[in-house]
Amino acid sequence: MKTIISPAKKMIVNQESFLAKTRPDFLEQAEILADFLKNQEAGRLKQIWEASDKIVQEGIMQLKNMDLEKAQTPAIISYGGIQYQYMAPDLFTEPALIYIQKNLRILSGLYGVLRPFDAVSPYRLELKNKLVGFKDYSLYHFWDSLIHDKLFEDDDTVINLASKEYAKAVTPYLHEGERFITIDFLEKRKDQWKMIGTHAKMSRGEMVRWISENQIKTPEELQAFNDFDYKFDELTSSADKYIFKTQYDFKRH
């Protein structure tokens, strides 16, 4: 059973917490994308990234410092978003670290699929970005079925804790017999059950940590997850979508 998560926009270089152990499987494809970005003017990069001038300048500095062959930061430590803060991989036990290297995958616009201890360089490239001037206008078209094929290479079950943007790189290629189970976290808002973006990211991070520390092997075991007072809702869940609901007051904690 594999679990997939999204990357984060904020990235750091960190060679002190953990050492990288592996190289990304799709380094050749990442080099093609990186070379394209490095040869673009600031105006074109702003168009591709759909970002502010400040963010574009930060992205250009990342490109200038980028050497994919010499990267040393493990992917799991390189991302600094809310999900990763709540996951807190630097506090994982040794068995949990071994577990995530085998079972957790980070989807990426630049790298396709990453294992937690793959060595990466900071970059800016989301799957939804339109590569104006590139041979493939869409990154989804560029990656085609490669991401799906790698995830299901030696597994028939994937737990989807990624955003819709990244899940879309997998779902068009699903075959009969492959299980792709999406996890939704809902909370009560004015008598309605809604997904709140920030809280969902927090919950995804918590679930990854819980899965790893408990060495979860089957989807059914996920139903016991109860961080943030979540309860698995059997009534609204289905074979390919697990719904967790909570009335936890995130604002007070």
C-alpha positions in Angstrom: 0.0 0.0 0.0 1.4 3.4 -1.1 0.3 6.8 0.3 0.7 9.9 -1.9 0.9 13.5 -0.8 1.4 16.9 -2.6 4.6 18.9 -2.4 4.7 22.4 -0.9 5.7 25.7 -2.6 8.1 26.6 0.2 11.3 24.7 0.0 14.6 24.7 1.9 18.1 23.2 1.7 18.7 21.0 4.7 21.6 18.5 4.8 21.7 18.3 8.6 18.5 16.6 9.7 18.9 13.5 7.5 21.1 12.4 4.6 19.6 11.7 1.2 19.8 8.0 0.3 18.4 7.8 -3.2 18.1 9.6 -6.5 14.8 10.5 -8.0 13.5 7.9 -10.5 12.7 10.5 -13.1 15.8 12.6 -12.9 16.2 12.6 -16.7 12.7 14.1 -17.1 13.4 16.6 -14.3 16.6 17.8 -16.1 14.5 18.4 -19.3 12.1 20.6 -17.4 14.8 22.4 -15.4 16.8 23.2 -18.6 13.7 24.7 -20.1 13.0 26.9 -17.1 16.6 28.0 -16.9 16.5 29.3 -20.4 13.4 31.5 -19.9 13.3 35.2 -19.3 11.8 36.6 -16.2 8.6 37.7 -18.0 8.0 34.2 -19.3 8.7 32.6 -15.9 6.2 35.0 -14.3 3.6 33.9 -16.9 4.4 30.2 -16.2 4.5 30.5 -12.4 1.6 33.0 -12.2 3.5 34.6 -9.3 4.4 38.0 -8.0 7.7 39.7 -9.0 9.2 38.8 -5.6 8.3 35.1 -6.0 9.7 35.1 -9.6 13.0 36.5 -8.4 13.2 33.9 -5.7 12.4 31.2 -8.3 15.1 32.6 -10.6 17.7 32.3 -7.8 16.6 28.7 -7.2 17.2 28.0 -10.9 20.7 29.6 -10.8 21.6 27.5 -7.8 20.0 24.3 -9.1 22.2 21.3 -9.8 19.9 18.2 -9.8 22.9 15.8 -10.0 24.5 17.3 -6.8 21.3 17.8 -4.8 21.7 16.6 -1.2 18.4 17.5 0.7 16.0 14.6 1.2 12.6 15.4 -0.3 10.7 14.8 3.0 12.8 17.6 4.7 12.9 20.0 1.7 9.2 21.0 1.8 8.1 23.5 4.4 4.3 23.8 4.1 1.6 23.3 6.7 1.2 19.6 5.9 4.9 18.9 6.4 5.0 20.9 9.7 2.2 18.8 11.1 3.8 15.6 9.8 7.1 16.6 11.6 9.2 13.9 9.9 12.3 15.0 11.8 10.6 13.5 14.9 9.8 10.2 13.3 11.1 7.0 14.9 13.5 4.9 12.9 10.9 2.3 12.0 8.6 5.1 10.7 11.4 6.5 8.6 12.0 3.1 7.1 8.3 2.7 6.5 7.9 6.1 4.6 10.8 5.4 2.3 9.1 2.2 1.2 5.5 3.4 1.2 5.2 7.2 1.0 5.4 9.1 -2.3 5.5 12.9 -2.9 4.1 13.9 -6.3 5.9 16.8 -8.0 5.6 18.9 -11.1 9.4 18.8 -11.6 10.3 15.3 -10.4 7.1 13.4 -11.1 7.3 11.0 -8.1 9.7 11.3 -5.1 10.6 8.9 -2.3 11.1 10.7 1.0 14.9 10.3 0.9 15.4 11.1 -2.7 17.9 14.0 -3.1 16.2 17.2 -4.4 17.0 20.8 -5.2 14.5 23.7 -4.3 12.4 24.5 -7.4 9.1 26.2 -8.3 6.9 24.2 -10.7 3.4 23.1 -10.0 1.5 20.5 -12.1 -1.1 23.1 -13.0 1.5 25.5 -14.4 1.2 26.0 -18.2 4.7 25.6 -19.8 4.4 28.4 -22.4 7.0 27.8 -25.1 7.7 24.2 -24.1 7.2 21.1 -26.3 4.4 20.0 -23.9 2.1 22.9 -22.9 0.7 20.8 -20.1 2.7 19.0 -17.5 0.0 16.4 -17.2 0.7 15.6 -20.9 4.4 15.7 -20.3 4.2 13.1 -17.4 1.4 11.1 -19.2 1.1 7.8 -17.3 4.6 7.7 -15.8 3.5 8.9 -12.4 0.6 6.3 -12.3 2.8 3.5 -13.6 5.5 4.1 -10.9 3.0 4.2 -8.1 1.4 1.0 -9.1 4.6 -0.7 -10.2 4.7 -3.1 -7.2 1.4 -2.2 -5.4 -2.3 -2.4 -6.2 -3.5 0.1 -3.6 -2.8 3.8 -3.3 -4.1 6.1 -0.5 -4.6 9.6 -1.9 -3.7 12.3 0.6 -2.8 14.6 -2.3 -4.7 17.7 -3.6 -7.0 17.4 -6.6 -4.3 19.0 -8.7 -1.8 16.2 -8.1 -4.3 13.4 -7.9 -5.3 14.3 -11.5 -1.9 13.0 -12.6 -3.0 9.5 -11.5 -6.7 9.1 -11.9 -7.0 9.0 -15.8 -4.8 6.0 -15.9 -6.3 3.7 -13.3 -6.9 0.1 -14.3 -9.4 -2.5 -13.1 -8.1 -4.0 -9.9 -6.2 -0.9 -8.8 -7.5 0.7 -5.6 -7.1 4.5 -5.4 -8.7 5.7 -2.2 -9.1 9.4 -1.6 -9.3 10.7 2.0 -11.5 13.7 2.7 -11.4 15.6 6.0 -14.6 17.4 6.9 -15.6 19.7 9.8 -18.9 21.1 10.9 -19.6 24.7 9.8 -23.0 26.2 10.3 -24.7 22.8 10.2 -22.9 21.8 7.1 -19.9 19.5 6.6 -17.1 21.2 4.7 -13.5 20.8 3.9 -11.4 23.7 5.1 -8.1 23.9 3.1 -5.7 24.8 5.9 -7.2 22.3 8.3 -7.2 19.6 5.6 -3.5 20.1 5.1 -2.9 19.8 8.8 -4.9 16.6 9.0 -3.1 15.1 6.0 0.2 15.7 7.8 -1.1 14.1 11.0 -2.5 11.1 9.1 0.9 10.5 7.3 2.6 10.5 10.7 0.0 8.2 12.2 0.2 5.8 9.3 4.0 5.7 9.5 4.3 5.3 13.3 1.6 2.6 13.3 3.0 0.8 10.2 -0.4 0.7 8.5 -0.7 -2.0 5.9 -4.3 -2.0 4.7 -6.9 0.7 3.9 -9.3 -0.7 6.5 -6.8 0.0 9.3 -7.0 3.7 8.3 -10.5 3.9 9.7 -9.1 3.9 13.2 -7.5 7.3 12.7 -8.8 9.8 15.3 -6.3 12.7 15.6 -8.2 16.1 15.9 -11.2 14.0 17.1 -11.8 12.7 13.6 -14.2 9.8 13.2 -14.5 7.6 10.1 -18.0 8.1 8.7 -19.1 4.8 7.3 -22.4 6.2 6.0 -20.9 8.7 3.6 -17.7 6.8 2.8 -17.4 4.4 -0.2 -14.9 1.9 -1.5 -12.8 4.6 -3.2 -13.5 7.6 -0.8 -13.0 7.6 3.0 -14.7 10.4 4.8 -13.5 11.6 8.2 -15.6 14.1 10.2 -14.8 16.1 13.2 -16.3 18.9 15.4 -12.9 19.8 16.7 -12.4 23.5 17.3 -9.2 24.2 15.3 -9.4 27.9 16.2 -9.0 27.3 19.9 -5.9 25.0 19.6 
